[in-house]
């Protein structure tokens, strides 16, 4: 199982910004990266 995002075959990104009120000038404040653990998803379906 991959536990670090740099070795995972698939990751999910979550971008947090200043908000929709800033329209085209929205600033990205935070980026989250999480490895997708596909093995656990498939095991849960069995």
C-alpha positions, 0 to 999 in steps of 0.5 A: 500500500502506498502511504506517501503521495509521491509514490502513489499511482493516484492522488487527490488534490484539494485547493483552498482559495480566498473565495468566489467573491474574488472571481478571476483574482482568487488566490490559492491559500492552501494545497492538500494532496492525499494518496488514493488508496484503491486497494482499500476501496476495492476490498470494501466492496467484496 
